[in-house]
Structure formats: C-alpha cells, structure tokens
Amino acid sequence: MIIGGISLYRSFAMYEEKATFDVLKGTIPDFSIKDITLAFTIDGETQTNTKFPNKGEGYIVEEVSCEDNVTADWNNGSWSLENIKNEVTAKKVKCTVKFKTIDTTSGLNGAEPVLGDGMMPVIINESGKAIKTTEENEDWYDYSQKQWANAVILTETGKNQSIEAGTEIQEDWIESYFVWIPKFSYQLFDMGKYAEATGTDSNKQNKAINIKFGITNTEDGEEECATPMNKEGTQGLSGESGKCEVGDYMTHPAFLAFDTTGFWVGKFETSQNNSKGIQIKPGVTSWRSITVGDSFKNSKNYKPDLQSHMMKNTEWGAVAYLAQSIYGRCENENSCTEVTINANNGYMTGYTNTTAYGGSNAQLASTTGNYSGIYDMNGGASEQMASVMLDNTNEKALYSQSTLTETDLKDPRYYDVYNYSSDDAHWERRILGDSIGELGPFALSDSSYMCSMWQDYAHFVVTKYPWLYRGGAYRSGGFSGLFAFSTDTGRVCTGCAFRVVIAPQ
C-alpha cells in the first residue's frame, strides 16, 4: 500500500497542532495507525511550547525514533517523515524527531562529518600517520585550510586496544581509512553539450570550480537550479539539464541518492587483508583482477549498516570538483595544481610518482596537496565505477562481462546509468556533476580524445565498452589524471581496481 500523504498530529505538553506531511515512497504493510503524535527535541532539549522547526531555519535532523516497533525516516528534501512502517496493530504512535542546530562556525553549514558505527575520527599528521582525536576537537578538520576530515575503521585487534586521544594508532590496528566529502552545491561552468571533438590539444581550462557547502537543496530560481534527478531522486539524469544554466549553483547529485549531508570515500584504492576481505590502506597492492560485478558485491557487503558501496561516477565527480576548488588544489580562481600521479608499477597504494606514502613530497598525490586528502585518483590502477550505459532502447543496462544482473542492480541508489550511443564522443550524455561532459571542449589527438581539464583522457561509454573507469593507470602519457575517464566491458582486468564509499544517514 503506497501512501501519498498522512495526517499527523503534532502534540506537545502545552498545545496541539494538526498538519499534513507527505510520505514519500512509504510502503506501510498492514497499516493501522490512526494518527502519529510527533514530539521533537532541539540539541537534546525536549521542546514544549516551540513551533515545529521549518526547513531552512538552521536545523538538521539527527534521528527519528518511534514507539511500538514503528520505524520512520526523515527526508531532508521534503522536510517530512517517509518510509513509515509498523509491525503491530496500533491506533496511536508517538515519534520523536531529534533536531540539531547547524554549526555555522565550521563553514560547512550543516554538512559536518557524520561518523557511522565503528568509525574513529583521526588527524593525519605531517608524516601521514593517524592520530586519534575526538569529534569535539576543533582541529579535526578545517576545509577552509584544505584540511579534510579523516576517520578510520579498526581491525578486530585494534578494537581491543585502549587508544587515547592524541596518540598515534598502530598501522596494523587500522583496517581502513576514509575521508569525508561534505554536501555542496557548485557553480555550473559548462553545460556539457558536446557530441563531437571541436577543440584543439592546446585547450586548457584549469580554473577553480566554485563550491558552496550546505545541506539545503538548490531550487529553480535566479541564481540556482534544481538538480536534474529521476522521479525517485536516486539517479542524476543522463543528458538532462532541467532549468540549469551556466553560472547557476546546483546541488551536486552525488549527495541526493542517499539523502545524506556528505559521504565517506576510501582514502586509497581498495585492497585485501589477509582474510581476503576489504581493507583501505597505504603501501599495499590494490585489489585487481576482479570484475565490476565482484567489486560491486564486495563493496556492498563490506559495511551494509553504513550503506557501503562501490564508488559511482557521480561520486567521483563530487570528489574531483572539490579537489579542483579553493578547498583542494586551487589557491584562487586562476591558480590550481594538478594531483600528482601514482606511478608505482606494482599498483601500490598511496604513492606519489614512485615515492611511497610518508616519503618526501608524498602529499602531492592527494586531492588537497597534504595528507588529509584522498590518494590514487591519478594513476595507480584504473578504477571501475558503478556506472553503466543503457541499451539502444535506453531501458536496460548493458552488462557485457561484468557478472552483474538486473537483480544485482535492483536498487538504483547504487549505480549511475547513461543513455545509449554507439559513438564514444557523445559526451552530451553526461550527468551534470559527474566530471564528464562539463570538461569540454574536447580534442582529438593521435586517435585519443582529451578533455580541456588538464587535457586528461576522455573516452565515454559505448556499446562494446558500457562500464566507466576513472583515473587511469600508473603509466603517464595522457592516459591518467584526476579527470581522466575510459571504458571497458566490466571484465576481469589486471590493471583495474575499485574504491569504496560509505553513506551514513
């Protein structure tokens, strides 16, 4: 039973107010609740005579809890309850919405890091080592100073250790490193309507991308536009522009599929631990010789409670755009530096050229130019994306040799889809924000397409090669780079790795 709307009664100690909230995608089995009484707290304090907070008034919802085994989620976009489910016959149920005042002092405007269960905040010191910290430590992160928030997940051995704040964590106690990407909108700089190569190999547009942090989604207006998404809000739309124009600010689509205020990205390419499970660490060999399907499944099974998944191209685009901003590798609008290649021919993670993580100038291969950033996004191994082209009817994904099926892709939050083309020069099929079509104009040189951003390699998905790959491999010569993209069948590939993303809510 799909509910289009439900009347809720907001009851408090001193008054009662009736209102109607939309319930989006709310499948309610055997629904028999007569009404839902809503209470709310702000910063942990129960409110008794205060107006229910409205969207845009400086609050974020931390949690929704209900009585009698009823569950419900909060949708920040519609500012309402959704997915209300119950397993009991109840006539009246009380749900409590816990609001938190947005911290404007950090500059992230509500997009501060959200730690999932088992995640420990750390500061990466000048030697690349993880130092345990606390969420309250004002030095944990400072994006205005290019210091991105880091966190680690410990091994079973590490979990049994007593680690005090301010102390270095032993490397063998760490299972995985992650870096927080705060929710942002960015100023559109190119609508990406490129169906052919029109530029020259001298074209370069390496200017900074303008970023605004915040959790409020942009809407169609004079200086901003709504992000083109499908009707479920789970995928950016291939080739669509909505009412967006160059100069508008648009919420990046990578943050909308899971309705998060940010997401955690594996700091390095994924590798395997001794038990053949996932780890994300520097100085180890990346996990290669694996199909897209196995990368997809291993990523989802890593930390399902934290909505872990294989990185999508839109998520790569969010990281790349943040790196190509004053919060990453740019000092101002016209002064940016390129992420240095990982040129280790043994596919070791965290290298800068051929220098190991922790060595001289090893920070130059990160998205920030310091140790707080993300590594292996230029070179290393070519990274598989959970992003695939549709067939010539634009209805079904082309799986090729990926070992994925329609059943595997039943939840559209976990992958991007692109419209069909038999020509890999049709970049107009881009999703705004994915760092594909917006990187034009494109040039053709020695049978290779290049984008204008650092002149990186730019071959898009086609019938024979429907899966997207990013970053290129350790070899230089124009085939690798933060904005480089190529394609393949999804097959077992000795030079291809993958990256894990966590989307806590």
HELIX and SHEET records of a PDB file:
HELIX    1   1 TYR A  143  GLN A  145  5                                   3    
HELIX    2   2 GLU A  156  LYS A  159  1                                   4    
HELIX    3   3 GLU A  171  TRP A  173  5                                   3    
HELIX    4   4 PRO A  253  PHE A  255  5                                   3    
HELIX    5   5 VAL A  292  TYR A  302  1                                  11    
HELIX    6   6 PRO A  304  LEU A  306  5                                   3    
HELIX    7   7 ASN A  313  ALA A  323  1                                  11    
HELIX    8   8 ALA A  362  ALA A  365  5                                   4    
HELIX    9   9 PRO A  412  TYR A  414  5                                   3    
HELIX   10  10 TRP A  427  ARG A  429  5                                   3    
HELIX   11  11 GLY A  437  LEU A  439  5                                   3    
SHEET    1   A 2 ILE A   2  SER A  11  0                                        
SHEET    2   A 2 GLU A  16  THR A  27 -1                                        
SHEET    1   B 4 GLU A  45  THR A  46  0                                        
SHEET    2   B 4 ASP A  35  ILE A  42 -1                                        
SHEET    3   B 4 LYS A  92  THR A 101  1                                        
SHEET    4   B 4 TYR A  59  CYS A  66 -1                                        
SHEET    1   C 2 THR A  71  ASN A  75  0                                        
SHEET    2   C 2 SER A  80  LYS A  85 -1                                        
SHEET    1   D 7 ALA A 130  LYS A 132  0                                        
SHEET    2   D 7 MET A 119  ILE A 124 -1                                        
SHEET    3   D 7 ASN A 150  LEU A 154 -1                                        
SHEET    4   D 7 ILE A 174  PRO A 182 -1                                        
SHEET    5   D 7 GLY A 262  GLY A 266 -1                                        
SHEET    6   D 7 VAL A 500  ILE A 502 -1                                        
SHEET    7   D 7 HIS A 309  MET A 310 -1                                        
SHEET    1   E 4 ILE A 211  PHE A 213  0                                        
SHEET    2   E 4 PHE A 184  GLN A 187 -1                                        
SHEET    3   E 4 TYR A 249  THR A 251 -1                                        
SHEET    4   E 4 GLU A 224  CYS A 225  1                                        
SHEET    1   F 2 SER A 271  GLN A 272  0                                        
SHEET    2   F 2 ILE A 278  GLN A 279 -1                                        
SHEET    1   G 2 CYS A 330  ASN A 332  0                                        
SHEET    2   G 2 SER A 335  CYS A 336 -1                                        
SHEET    1   H 4 ASP A 416  TYR A 418  0                                        
SHEET    2   H 4 SER A 382  MET A 389  1                                        
SHEET    3   H 4 TRP A 467  ARG A 470 -1                                        
SHEET    4   H 4 PHE A 485  ASP A 488 -1                                        
SHEET    1   I 3 ASP A 416  TYR A 418  0                                        
SHEET    2   I 3 SER A 382  MET A 389  1                                        
SHEET    3   I 3 CYS A 496  ALA A 497  1                                        
SHEET    1   J 2 ALA A 443  SER A 445  0                                        
SHEET    2   J 2 SER A 448  MET A 450 -1                                        
END                                                                             
